C-alpha cells in the first residue's frame, strides 16, 4: 500500500476542503506559538517604552556646607538613563494620567528631599522619601516591570546618597585617626606623669615614715622634757630662794662692815690711850674672821654657780629639743624664751662677778688679817712703833673695808637682786611652760596619729596610682591600636565608591536566555503542540473508514497515513518558523527538532487514544487536561509557587516533560534522555492501546462509512 494512495487519503480527498483544513491544522501550533511569542519576544527589552511620569517638587538645601539640589540631579539621571520613558509633568497631570492609563507609574520627589538627605548624619536623621504610585489595574505585568524599575531607582538613589555620606565618614575617620594619635601621646605623657607622681608619693611615704618615727620620738622627748621642766621649775624656785638669801647675806656683810668700821673708828681714837686698849681692840679685830663667815659665802656662791650651770644646761637642752624648736615658731613664746635666756645670762654674769669680788675680798681680808696679826706681834714687841704702825694699818684696813662695803653694796647686792629677779622670771616662764606641756604632749600625740593616717593614705595612693598608671598605659595602647586600625582606612575616591557599593555582584548562570520569547518558547511550543492535537482530533474523524479493515492494527495504520504527516508537520513547521520568524537561538538546534517531534508524537497518540475510546467526550477530557497542564507543567512560574494540588499532579502531566526537554535543548544544553523516554513511552503505550480500542470496536462493528462523496 502506497502512503498517499491509502484508503484514508482517498476518503480525505473526497471531502471538500479537508486537505486545506489539514494544512491549517498542521499550522495551528505555529500560529499559537510563533505569533504569540513574537508579540512578547523581547518584552523586557522594551521597558524603556513604558510611559512614567515624574514630578519634581524638591528645593535646594545645604549638605555638608555645600548647596545641593538632589531632586534635579535625580530627575536628570532618570530622563537621561532611558530605563523607562520618563516624562516630566506636574502633580495634577501625573495623577490624571495614572488614572486614565496614560502613565503606568508616577514618581514624586517631595520638596524636602534634599533637606532630609542632609540629616542622615545628624542627631535626628530623617530619611528622604520618594513617592511612587502605580495603577495595577491598567496592566499587572506592566506594574511588575515598573516596580522592578522603581526598586532599581531606589537602590541607585540610596547608593548616590551613600557616596556623599561615605565621603564624610571617611574624612571624619581620617580626622579621628589624628585624634587617636594625639590621645595616645597624651595618655603616654599621663602615664609618665603618674609614674613620677607615684615615685614622689613613695618618697613622701619614706618621709612620712621618718616623720612618724620622729613624732614618736617627739612624744617620748616631750614627756622627758615636761619632766625636766617640772624639775627645772622646782630648781628655779630654789634658785629664787638662794638668790634672795645671797642678797640678804651680802647686805648683812655690808652693814656689818660699816658697823665695825664705825666701832673701830671709835677704838682708833682711843688707840692712843694705851696698849691694853689696843690689845682689846686688836682682839676684837681678830674676831672679824668669825664675823665674816667666808665659808657661808663660798657655799652660797658655789651653790649659786651649780644652780646656774644646771639651769643653763637645762635651757640649752630644752632649746635644742625639736619640739621646743617647733614651739619656738610662736613669736610670743620665742620672745619670752629669749628674754629669759638673756636674764639668765645677766644673772650668771653678775654671779660670776660676785664670786670673783667675794674671792678677791676674801683674799684681801685674809691678807690684811695676816698682816695685822703679824704687825700686832711686832706691835707687842716694838711698843710705840707698833702702835703707830697699827694705826697706819688700821687706816689702811679701814679704807679696804670701805671699798669692800661699797663693792658689796653697789655690785654684789644689786647682782644678787637681779639674780633673784631673773630667777623669778625664769620660774614664771617655766611655770607657764609646765602649764602648756600637756597641750604640747597632746599635740605631739595627734601629730603621731596624723602621720599614721597619712602613711595609710599614702599606701592607698600608691596602689591607686599604680592602677591609674596601668589604665593610662592601656588607654595609650588602645588609642594607638585604634589609630593603627584607622590608618588602614583611606579616603580616596575609589575607597568612597567601594564603601558606597561594598559588595560587587558577580552573577554566574549555567545557561543564558536571550529574551522573554526564548524563555517562554518551551512552554508555548508544548501548549501549541497539545492544542494542535486537540484541534486535530476535534476536526478529523478517526472512526469513519473508506472500507472495513481486516483488523484493528490496519484500521490504526490506515488512519496514520493522514495523522502522521499532520503531527510531523506541526512539530517541524512550528520549530522552523520560530527559528526563521522569531529568530530563536538554541543550544542544541537538532535536538530541539527531535524533542518537538517526540512531544508531537506523544501528544498525538495520547489525544487520539481518548478520542477513539470516548469520542467527543474524550476530546472534552483532553481540553480539561490541557487547562490543567497550563498550571501544572511549570511553564510560566516555578511549580513550587503553585498550590498543593498542582504540585501533586505536576509529575503526571505530559507537558511537564516536553517543557523541561525543550528548556534543556534551547537554553541549558543538558541531557533530555529521561524526558524523551517518558514522552516516547506515553506515545507508544497510547498507540498500542489505540490498536486495542480499534480491535474491540471492529469486533463490535462500531465503525462508520462515508455516506456520500461530499461528507464524511
C-alpha positions as CSV (number, residue, x, y, z in Angstrom):
1,X,0.0,0.0,0.0
2,X,1.4,3.3,-1.1
3,X,1.3,6.0,1.6
4,X,-0.6,8.7,-0.4
5,X,-2.9,6.2,-2.1
6,X,-4.3,4.7,1.1
7,X,-8.0,4.4,1.7
8,X,-7.9,7.2,4.3
9,X,-6.3,9.7,1.9
10,X,-8.8,8.7,-0.8
11,X,-11.6,9.5,1.7
12,X,-10.0,12.8,2.7
13,X,-9.6,14.0,-0.8
14,X,-13.3,13.3,-1.5
15,X,-14.2,15.7,1.3
16,X,-14.3,19.2,0.0
17,X,-11.8,21.5,1.8
18,X,-10.5,18.9,4.2
19,X,-6.9,18.8,2.7
20,X,-6.7,22.5,3.2
21,X,-8.1,22.2,6.7
22,X,-5.5,19.6,7.5
23,X,-2.8,22.0,6.3
24,X,-4.4,24.6,8.6
25,X,-4.4,22.2,11.5
26,X,-0.7,21.5,10.8
27,X,-0.1,25.2,11.2
28,X,-2.1,25.6,14.5
29,X,0.9,25.0,16.8
30,X,2.9,27.5,14.7
31,X,0.1,30.1,14.8
32,X,-0.3,29.6,18.5
33,X,3.4,29.6,19.5
34,X,5.1,31.7,16.8
35,X,2.6,34.6,16.6
36,X,2.0,34.8,20.4
37,X,5.8,34.6,21.2
38,X,6.6,37.2,18.5
39,X,4.3,39.7,20.3
40,X,6.2,39.2,23.5
41,X,9.6,38.1,22.2
42,X,11.6,40.9,23.8
43,X,9.0,42.5,26.2
44,X,11.6,43.3,28.9
45,X,13.9,44.8,26.3
46,X,11.2,47.4,25.5
47,X,10.6,48.5,29.1
48,X,12.0,51.9,28.1
49,X,8.9,52.5,26.1
50,X,6.6,52.3,29.2
51,X,5.5,55.9,30.0
52,X,6.2,57.0,33.5
53,X,5.5,60.5,34.9
54,X,7.9,62.2,37.3
55,X,7.0,65.2,39.4
56,X,10.0,67.2,40.9
57,X,8.9,69.4,43.9
58,X,12.3,69.4,45.6
59,X,14.0,72.5,46.8
60,X,17.8,73.1,47.1
61,X,19.4,72.8,50.5
62,X,22.9,72.6,52.1
63,X,24.5,69.3,52.7
64,X,27.9,69.3,54.5
65,X,28.2,73.0,53.8
66,X,27.5,72.7,50.0
67,X,24.3,73.7,48.3
68,X,22.7,70.6,46.7
69,X,19.7,70.0,44.5
70,X,19.3,66.3,44.6
71,X,15.8,66.4,43.1
72,X,17.1,68.0,39.9
73,X,20.0,65.6,39.7
74,X,17.8,62.6,40.2
75,X,15.3,63.8,37.5
76,X,18.1,64.4,35.0
77,X,19.6,61.0,35.6
78,X,16.3,59.2,35.2
79,X,15.5,61.0,32.0
80,X,18.9,60.5,30.5
81,X,19.1,56.9,31.7
82,X,16.1,55.9,29.5
83,X,15.4,52.8,31.5
84,X,11.8,53.9,31.4
85,X,10.0,56.5,29.3
86,X,10.3,59.3,31.9
87,X,8.1,62.3,31.3
88,X,8.3,65.4,33.5
89,X,4.9,66.6,34.4
90,X,3.0,68.5,37.1
91,X,1.4,66.8,40.1
92,X,-2.1,67.1,38.7
93,X,-1.2,65.9,35.3
94,X,0.6,62.9,36.8
95,X,-2.4,61.9,38.9
96,X,-4.9,62.2,36.0
97,X,-2.5,60.4,33.6
98,X,-2.1,57.5,36.1
99,X,-5.8,57.2,36.5
100,X,-6.5,57.2,32.7
101,X,-3.8,54.8,31.9
102,X,-1.6,57.3,30.1
103,X,1.2,56.5,32.7
104,X,1.9,53.2,34.3
105,X,3.7,54.7,37.2
106,X,4.3,58.2,38.8
107,X,7.4,59.3,40.7
108,X,7.1,62.2,43.0
109,X,10.1,63.9,44.6
110,X,8.9,65.9,47.6
111,X,10.0,69.4,48.4
112,X,12.1,68.3,51.4
113,X,14.0,65.5,49.7
114,X,17.4,67.3,49.6
115,X,16.9,68.8,53.1
116,X,16.1,65.5,54.6
117,X,19.0,63.9,52.8
118,X,21.3,66.3,54.7
119,X,20.1,65.0,58.1
120,X,21.3,61.4,57.8
121,X,24.4,62.1,59.9
122,X,22.7,64.4,62.4
123,X,21.3,63.6,65.8
124,X,17.8,63.4,64.4
125,X,18.1,61.8,60.9
126,X,15.0,62.0,58.6
127,X,15.1,59.5,55.7
128,X,14.4,61.2,52.4
129,X,11.3,59.8,50.6
130,X,10.4,59.2,47.0
131,X,6.7,58.7,46.4
132,X,5.9,56.1,43.8
133,X,2.3,55.3,42.6
134,X,1.0,52.5,40.4
135,X,-2.3,51.6,38.7
136,X,-2.1,47.9,38.6
137,X,-5.5,47.6,37.0
138,X,-4.0,49.0,33.8
139,X,-1.7,46.1,33.5
140,X,-0.3,43.7,36.1
141,X,2.8,42.8,34.2
142,X,3.5,46.4,33.5
143,X,3.1,47.1,37.2
144,X,5.7,44.4,38.0
145,X,8.1,45.9,35.4
146,X,7.7,49.4,36.7
147,X,8.0,48.1,40.3
148,X,11.3,46.4,39.4
149,X,12.5,49.7,37.8
150,X,11.4,51.6,40.9
151,X,13.4,49.3,43.1
152,X,16.4,49.8,40.9
153,X,15.8,53.5,41.2
154,X,15.6,53.4,45.0
155,X,18.9,51.4,45.0
156,X,20.5,53.9,42.7
157,X,19.4,56.9,44.8
158,X,20.5,55.1,48.0
159,X,23.9,54.5,46.5
160,X,24.2,58.1,45.4
161,X,23.4,59.3,49.0
162,X,25.7,56.7,50.4
163,X,28.5,58.0,48.3
164,X,28.0,61.5,49.7
165,X,28.0,60.4,53.3
166,X,30.6,57.8,52.9
167,X,32.9,60.6,51.8
168,X,32.0,62.5,55.0
169,X,32.5,59.4,57.2
170,X,35.9,58.5,55.6
171,X,37.1,62.1,56.1
172,X,35.9,62.1,59.7
173,X,37.6,58.7,60.2
174,X,40.9,60.2,58.9
175,X,40.5,63.1,61.4
176,X,39.7,60.6,64.1
177,X,43.0,58.8,63.4
178,X,44.9,62.0,64.1
179,X,42.8,62.5,67.3
180,X,43.6,58.9,68.4
181,X,47.3,59.5,67.8
182,X,47.2,62.7,69.9
183,X,45.2,61.0,72.5
184,X,47.7,58.1,72.6
185,X,50.6,60.6,73.1
186,X,48.7,62.4,75.8
187,X,47.9,59.1,77.5
188,X,51.6,58.2,77.4
189,X,52.5,61.5,79.0
190,X,49.8,60.9,81.6
191,X,51.3,57.5,82.3
192,X,54.8,59.1,82.7
193,X,53.4,61.8,85.0
194,X,51.6,59.2,87.1
195,X,54.8,57.2,87.3
196,X,56.6,60.4,88.5
197,X,53.8,61.1,90.9
198,X,54.0,57.5,92.1
199,X,57.7,57.9,92.8
200,X,57.1,61.2,94.6
201,X,54.4,59.5,96.7
202,X,56.9,56.8,97.6
203,X,59.4,59.4,98.6
204,X,56.6,61.2,100.6
205,X,55.8,57.8,102.2
206,X,59.5,57.5,103.1
207,X,59.5,61.0,104.6
208,X,56.2,60.3,106.4
209,X,57.7,57.1,107.8
210,X,60.6,59.2,109.1
211,X,58.1,61.8,110.4
212,X,56.1,59.1,112.1
213,X,59.3,57.8,113.8
214,X,60.3,61.4,114.7
215,X,56.8,62.1,116.0
216,X,57.1,59.1,118.2
217,X,60.4,60.3,119.5
218,X,58.9,63.7,119.9
219,X,56.2,62.2,122.1
220,X,58.9,60.5,124.2
221,X,61.1,63.6,124.2
222,X,58.3,65.8,125.2
223,X,57.4,63.5,128.1
224,X,61.0,63.7,129.2
225,X,61.0,67.4,128.5
226,X,57.9,68.1,130.6
227,X,59.5,66.1,133.4
228,X,62.7,68.2,133.1
229,X,60.5,71.3,133.0
230,X,59.0,70.3,136.3
231,X,62.4,69.6,137.8
232,X,63.7,73.0,136.4
233,X,60.6,74.7,137.8
234,X,61.5,73.2,141.2
235,X,65.2,74.2,140.8
236,X,64.3,77.7,139.7
237,X,62.2,78.1,142.9
238,X,65.3,77.1,144.9
239,X,67.4,79.5,142.8
240,X,65.0,82.3,143.7
241,X,65.2,81.5,147.4
242,X,69.0,81.2,147.3
243,X,69.4,84.4,145.3
244,X,67.2,86.2,147.9
245,X,69.3,84.7,150.7
246,X,72.5,85.7,149.0
247,X,71.3,89.3,148.6
248,X,70.3,89.3,152.3
249,X,73.6,87.9,153.4
250,X,75.6,90.3,151.3
251,X,73.6,93.2,152.7
252,X,74.3,92.0,156.2
253,X,78.0,91.7,155.4
254,X,78.0,95.3,154.1
255,X,76.1,96.6,157.1
256,X,78.4,94.6,159.4
257,X,81.5,96.1,157.8
258,X,80.1,99.6,158.1
259,X,79.1,99.0,161.7
260,X,82.5,97.6,162.5
261,X,84.2,100.4,160.7
262,X,82.3,102.9,162.9
263,X,83.1,100.9,166.0
264,X,86.8,100.6,165.1
265,X,86.9,104.3,164.3
266,X,86.0,105.0,167.9
267,X,88.6,102.5,169.0
268,X,91.2,104.0,166.8
269,X,90.5,107.3,168.5
270,X,91.2,105.7,171.8
271,X,94.2,103.8,170.5
272,X,96.5,106.2,171.9
273,X,95.1,105.5,175.4
274,X,97.2,102.5,175.7
275,X,98.3,99.2,174.5
276,X,95.7,97.5,176.6
277,X,93.0,99.2,174.9
278,X,94.9,98.4,171.6
279,X,95.1,94.8,172.6
280,X,91.4,94.6,173.3
281,X,90.7,96.3,170.1
282,X,93.1,94.1,168.2
283,X,91.4,91.2,169.9
284,X,88.1,92.4,168.6
285,X,89.7,92.9,165.3
286,X,90.7,89.3,165.3
287,X,87.0,88.4,165.7
288,X,86.5,89.7,162.1
289,X,87.3,86.2,161.0
290,X,84.3,85.0,162.9
291,X,82.1,87.8,161.9
292,X,82.8,87.4,158.2
293,X,81.6,83.9,157.5
294,X,83.5,83.4,154.3
295,X,82.6,79.7,154.3
296,X,78.9,80.5,154.0
297,X,79.6,83.0,151.2
298,X,81.7,80.4,149.5
299,X,79.0,77.7,149.9
300,X,76.3,80.1,148.6
301,X,78.4,81.1,145.6
302,X,79.2,77.5,144.9
303,X,75.5,76.5,145.1
304,X,74.6,79.5,143.0
305,X,77.1,78.6,140.3
306,X,76.0,75.0,140.3
307,X,72.3,76.1,140.0
308,X,73.1,78.5,137.2
309,X,75.1,75.7,135.4
310,X,72.2,73.3,135.8
311,X,69.7,75.9,134.6
312,X,72.0,76.8,131.7
313,X,72.4,73.1,130.7
314,X,68.6,72.5,131.0
315,X,67.9,75.6,129.0
316,X,70.3,74.5,126.2
317,X,68.8,71.0,126.2
318,X,65.3,72.5,126.2
319,X,66.1,74.9,123.3
320,X,67.8,72.3,121.2
321,X,64.8,69.9,121.6
322,X,62.9,69.5,118.2
323,X,59.6,70.0,119.9
324,X,60.9,73.2,121.6
325,X,62.2,74.3,118.2
326,X,58.7,73.8,116.7
327,X,57.2,75.6,119.7
328,X,59.7,78.5,119.2
329,X,57.7,79.1,116.0
330,X,55.3,81.0,118.2
331,X,56.7,84.6,118.2
332,X,55.4,85.4,121.6
333,X,56.7,82.3,123.2
334,X,60.1,82.7,121.4
335,X,60.4,86.3,122.7
336,X,59.8,85.2,126.3
337,X,62.3,82.4,126.0
338,X,64.9,84.8,124.6
339,X,64.2,87.3,127.4
340,X,64.5,84.6,130.0
341,X,67.8,83.4,128.4
342,X,69.1,87.0,128.5
343,X,68.1,87.4,132.1
344,X,69.7,84.1,133.0
345,X,72.9,85.2,131.2
346,X,73.0,88.6,133.0
347,X,72.4,86.8,136.4
348,X,75.1,84.3,135.6
349,X,77.5,87.2,134.8
350,X,76.6,89.0,138.0
351,X,77.0,85.8,140.0
352,X,80.4,85.3,138.3
353,X,81.4,88.8,139.2
354,X,80.1,88.4,142.7
355,X,82.1,85.3,143.1
356,X,85.2,86.9,141.8
357,X,84.7,90.0,144.0
358,X,84.0,87.8,147.0
359,X,87.1,85.8,146.4
360,X,89.2,88.9,146.0
361,X,87.6,90.4,149.1
362,X,88.3,87.2,151.0
363,X,91.8,87.1,149.8
364,X,92.3,90.8,150.7
365,X,90.7,90.4,154.1
366,X,92.8,87.3,154.8
367,X,95.9,89.1,153.7
368,X,95.1,92.1,155.8
369,X,94.3,90.0,158.8
370,X,97.5,88.1,158.3
371,X,99.4,91.4,158.0
372,X,97.5,92.7,161.0
373,X,98.4,89.7,163.1
374,X,102.0,90.0,162.1
375,X,102.1,93.6,162.9
376,X,100.3,93.1,166.2
377,X,103.0,90.7,167.1
378,X,105.6,93.2,166.1
379,X,103.5,95.8,168.0
380,X,103.8,93.8,171.1
381,X,107.4,93.6,170.6
382,X,108.1,97.1,169.4
383,X,105.8,99.0,171.6
384,X,105.1,102.5,170.5
385,X,106.4,101.8,166.9
386,X,104.0,99.1,166.7
387,X,101.1,101.4,167.8
388,X,102.0,103.8,165.1
389,X,102.2,101.0,162.6
390,X,99.0,99.7,163.9
391,X,97.3,103.0,163.4
392,X,98.5,103.1,159.9
393,X,97.4,99.5,159.3
394,X,94.0,100.3,160.8
395,X,93.7,103.2,158.5
396,X,94.6,101.0,155.5
397,X,92.2,98.4,156.7
398,X,89.5,100.9,157.2
399,X,89.9,102.1,153.6
400,X,89.9,98.5,152.4
401,X,86.8,97.7,154.4
402,X,85.1,100.8,153.0
403,X,85.9,99.6,149.5
404,X,84.6,96.1,150.3
405,X,81.5,97.5,151.8
406,X,81.0,99.8,148.8
407,X,81.6,96.8,146.4
408,X,79.2,94.6,148.2
409,X,76.6,97.4,148.4
410,X,77.0,98.6,144.8
411,X,77.8,95.4,143.0
412,X,77.1,92.2,144.9
413,X,73.8,93.2,146.3
414,X,72.3,94.6,143.1
415,X,73.7,91.5,141.2
416,X,72.1,89.2,143.8
417,X,68.8,91.1,143.4
418,X,69.0,90.9,139.6
419,X,69.7,87.2,140.0
420,X,66.7,86.8,142.2
421,X,64.6,88.8,139.7
422,X,65.8,86.7,136.8
423,X,65.2,83.5,138.7
424,X,61.7,84.7,139.4
425,X,61.1,85.4,135.7
426,X,62.7,82.0,134.9
427,X,60.4,80.4,137.5
428,X,57.3,82.2,135.9
429,X,58.3,81.1,132.4
430,X,58.9,77.5,133.5
431,X,55.6,77.5,135.3
432,X,53.9,78.7,132.1
433,X,55.8,76.2,130.0
434,X,54.9,73.5,132.5
435,X,51.2,74.5,132.3
436,X,51.3,74.2,128.5
437,X,53.3,71.0,128.4
438,X,50.0,69.0,128.5
439,X,48.8,70.7,125.4
440,X,52.2,70.2,123.8
441,X,52.1,66.5,124.6
442,X,48.5,66.2,123.2
443,X,49.6,68.0,120.0
444,X,52.5,65.6,119.7
445,X,50.2,62.6,120.1
446,X,47.8,64.0,117.5
447,X,50.8,64.6,115.2
448,X,51.9,60.9,115.7
449,X,48.3,59.7,115.0
450,X,48.0,62.0,111.9
451,X,51.3,60.7,110.5
452,X,50.0,57.2,110.9
453,X,46.8,58.1,109.0
454,X,48.9,59.9,106.4
455,X,51.0,56.9,105.9
456,X,48.0,54.7,105.4
457,X,46.6,57.2,102.8
458,X,49.9,57.3,101.0
459,X,49.8,53.5,100.8
460,X,46.3,53.7,99.3
461,X,47.5,56.5,97.0
462,X,50.4,54.3,95.7
463,X,48.1,51.4,94.9
464,X,45.6,53.8,93.2
465,X,48.4,55.5,91.2
466,X,49.6,52.1,90.2
467,X,46.1,51.2,88.9
468,X,45.9,54.6,87.2
469,X,49.3,54.1,85.6
470,X,48.2,50.7,84.3
471,X,44.9,52.3,83.0
472,X,46.8,55.1,81.3
473,X,49.2,52.7,79.6
474,X,46.2,50.5,78.5
475,X,44.5,53.7,77.2
476,X,47.6,54.7,75.4
477,X,47.9,51.3,73.8
478,X,44.3,51.1,72.8
479,X,44.3,54.6,71.3
480,X,47.5,53.7,69.4
481,X,45.9,50.5,68.2
482,X,42.8,52.4,67.2
483,X,44.9,54.9,65.3
484,X,46.7,52.0,63.6
485,X,43.4,50.4,62.6
486,X,42.0,53.8,61.4
487,X,45.2,54.3,59.4
488,X,44.1,51.4,57.2
489,X,41.1,53.4,56.1
490,X,41.8,55.7,53.2
491,X,39.7,58.4,51.7
492,X,40.4,58.1,48.1
493,X,37.7,58.2,45.5
494,X,37.9,54.5,44.9
495,X,37.5,53.9,48.7
496,X,34.3,56.0,48.8
497,X,33.0,54.2,45.7
498,X,33.8,50.8,47.4
499,X,32.1,51.9,50.6
500,X,29.0,53.0,48.7
501,X,28.9,49.7,46.9
502,X,30.7,47.4,49.3
503,X,29.7,44.2,47.5
504,X,30.5,43.6,43.9
505,X,27.9,41.4,42.4
506,X,29.4,38.6,40.2
507,X,26.5,36.8,38.5
508,X,27.1,33.4,37.0
509,X,24.5,31.5,35.1
510,X,24.6,27.9,33.9
511,X,22.5,28.9,31.0
512,X,21.7,32.1,29.1
513,X,18.2,33.1,27.9
514,X,18.4,35.9,25.3
515,X,15.0,37.3,25.8
516,X,11.5,36.8,27.1
517,X,10.4,34.9,23.9
518,X,13.3,32.4,24.2
519,X,12.4,31.8,27.9
520,X,8.7,31.2,27.1
521,X,9.3,29.1,24.0
522,X,9.4,25.7,25.7
523,X,6.1,26.3,27.3
524,X,4.4,27.9,24.3
525,X,5.7,25.2,22.0
526,X,4.3,22.5,24.2
527,X,1.0,24.3,24.5
528,X,0.9,24.8,20.8
529,X,1.5,21.1,20.0
530,X,-1.1,19.9,22.5
531,X,-3.7,22.5,21.3
532,X,-2.9,21.4,17.7
533,X,-3.5,17.8,18.6
534,X,-6.8,18.6,20.4
535,X,-8.0,20.7,17.5
536,X,-7.0,18.0,15.0
537,X,-8.8,15.3,17.0
538,X,-11.9,17.5,17.1
539,X,-11.9,18.1,13.3
540,X,-10.7,14.9,11.9
541,X,-12.8,11.7,12.1
542,X,-10.8,8.8,13.4
543,X,-13.8,6.4,13.3
544,X,-15.0,6.6,9.7
545,X,-13.3,4.3,7.2
546,X,-13.4,4.0,3.4
547,X,-13.7,0.2,3.7
548,X,-13.8,-2.2,6.5
549,X,-10.3,-3.1,7.7
550,X,-9.3,-6.6,8.5
551,X,-8.1,-5.9,12.0
552,X,-7.6,-3.1,14.5
553,X,-3.9,-2.6,13.5
554,X,-4.8,-2.0,9.9
555,X,-7.6,0.4,11.0
556,X,-5.0,2.4,13.0
557,X,-2.4,2.2,10.3
558,X,-4.8,3.5,7.7
559,X,-5.6,6.5,9.9
560,X,-1.9,7.1,10.5
561,X,-1.3,7.8,6.8
562,X,-3.2,11.1,7.3
563,X,-2.4,11.5,11.1
564,X,1.4,11.1,10.9
565,X,2.0,13.8,8.3
566,X,-0.1,16.2,10.4
567,X,1.7,15.8,13.7
568,X,5.1,15.7,12.0
569,X,4.3,18.9,10.1
570,X,3.0,20.5,13.2
571,X,6.4,19.9,15.0
572,X,8.6,20.7,12.1
573,X,6.7,23.9,10.9
574,X,6.4,25.3,14.4
575,X,10.1,24.8,15.2
576,X,11.3,26.1,11.9
577,X,9.1,29.2,12.0
578,X,10.4,30.0,15.5
579,X,14.0,29.9,14.1
580,X,13.0,31.9,10.9
581,X,10.4,34.3,12.0
582,X,11.2,35.0,15.7
583,X,15.0,34.4,15.4
584,X,15.1,31.9,18.2
585,X,18.6,30.7,19.1
586,X,19.1,27.4,20.9
587,X,21.9,25.4,22.5
588,X,21.0,22.2,20.5
589,X,19.1,23.1,17.3
590,X,18.8,19.5,16.0
591,X,17.7,18.1,19.4
592,X,15.1,20.9,19.5
593,X,13.6,19.4,16.4
594,X,13.8,15.9,17.8
595,X,12.2,16.9,21.1
596,X,9.4,18.7,19.2
597,X,8.8,15.6,17.1
598,X,8.7,13.2,20.0
599,X,6.4,15.5,22.0
600,X,4.1,15.9,19.0
601,X,4.1,12.1,18.6
602,X,3.3,11.5,22.3
603,X,0.6,14.2,22.4
604,X,-0.9,12.9,19.1
605,X,-1.2,9.3,20.2
606,X,-2.4,10.3,23.6
607,X,-5.2,12.5,22.3
608,X,-6.2,10.0,19.6
609,X,-6.5,7.3,22.3
610,X,-9.1,9.3,24.2
611,X,-10.8,10.4,21.0
612,X,-11.1,6.8,19.7
613,X,-12.0,5.4,23.1
614,X,-14.5,8.1,24.2
615,X,-15.4,10.0,21.1
616,X,-16.4,13.7,21.7
617,X,-16.2,13.1,25.5
618,X,-12.5,12.2,25.0
619,X,-11.9,15.5,23.2
620,X,-13.6,17.3,26.2
621,X,-11.3,15.4,28.6
622,X,-8.3,16.5,26.6
623,X,-9.5,20.1,26.8
624,X,-9.7,19.8,30.6
625,X,-6.3,18.1,30.7
626,X,-4.8,21.0,28.6
627,X,-6.1,23.5,31.1
628,X,-4.6,21.6,34.0
629,X,-1.3,21.4,32.2
630,X,-1.2,25.2,31.7
631,X,-0.6,25.5,35.5
632,X,0.9,22.1,36.4
633,X,3.6,21.9,33.8
634,X,5.6,24.8,35.4
635,X,5.8,26.5,32.0
636,X,5.4,30.1,33.3
637,X,6.2,30.0,37.0
638,X,8.1,27.5,39.2
639,X,5.8,24.7,40.3
640,X,6.8,25.5,43.9
641,X,4.8,28.7,43.7
642,X,1.6,26.7,42.9
643,X,-0.7,25.1,45.4
644,X,-0.6,21.6,46.7
645,X,-3.0,20.2,44.0
646,X,-0.9,21.3,41.1
647,X,2.3,20.2,42.8
648,X,0.8,16.8,43.2
649,X,-0.3,16.4,39.5
650,X,2.9,18.0,38.1
651,X,4.8,14.7,37.6
652,X,1.8,13.2,35.7
653,X,1.4,15.9,33.1
654,X,2.7,15.1,29.6
655,X,3.6,18.8,29.1
656,X,5.9,18.7,32.2
657,X,8.4,16.6,30.3
658,X,8.1,18.4,27.0
659,X,8.7,21.8,28.6
660,X,11.7,20.5,30.5
661,X,13.2,18.8,27.5
662,X,12.8,21.9,25.3
663,X,14.4,24.1,28.0
664,X,17.4,21.8,28.0
665,X,17.8,21.9,24.2
666,X,17.0,25.6,23.8
667,X,18.7,27.3,26.8
668,X,20.5,24.9,29.1
669,X,22.1,22.3,26.7
670,X,21.6,19.4,29.1
671,X,20.5,15.8,28.9
672,X,17.0,15.0,27.7
673,X,17.1,11.2,27.8
674,X,14.6,10.9,30.7
675,X,12.1,13.3,29.2
676,X,12.3,11.6,25.8
677,X,11.9,8.2,27.4
678,X,8.7,9.4,29.2
679,X,7.3,11.0,26.1
680,X,8.1,8.0,23.8
681,X,6.7,5.7,26.4
682,X,3.5,7.7,26.6
683,X,3.2,7.8,22.8
684,X,3.9,4.1,22.3
685,X,1.6,3.0,25.1
686,X,-1.1,5.2,23.8
687,X,-0.5,3.8,20.3
688,X,-0.8,0.2,21.4
689,X,-3.9,1.0,23.4
690,X,-5.4,2.6,20.4
691,X,-4.8,-0.6,18.4
692,X,-6.7,-2.5,21.1
693,X,-9.6,0.0,21.0
694,X,-9.8,-0.3,17.3
695,X,-9.8,-4.1,17.6
696,X,-12.6,-4.0,20.1
697,X,-14.7,-1.6,18.1
698,X,-14.1,-3.7,14.9
699,X,-15.3,-6.8,16.7
700,X,-18.4,-5.0,17.9
701,X,-18.8,-3.4,14.5
702,X,-18.5,0.1,15.9
703,X,-17.3,1.8,12.8
704,X,-18.8,4.1,10.2
705,X,-18.6,4.5,6.5
706,X,-18.9,7.7,4.4
707,X,-22.5,8.4,3.3
708,X,-21.5,10.4,0.2
709,X,-18.5,11.8,-1.6
710,X,-19.1,15.2,-0.1
711,X,-19.4,14.4,3.5
712,X,-17.7,12.1,5.9
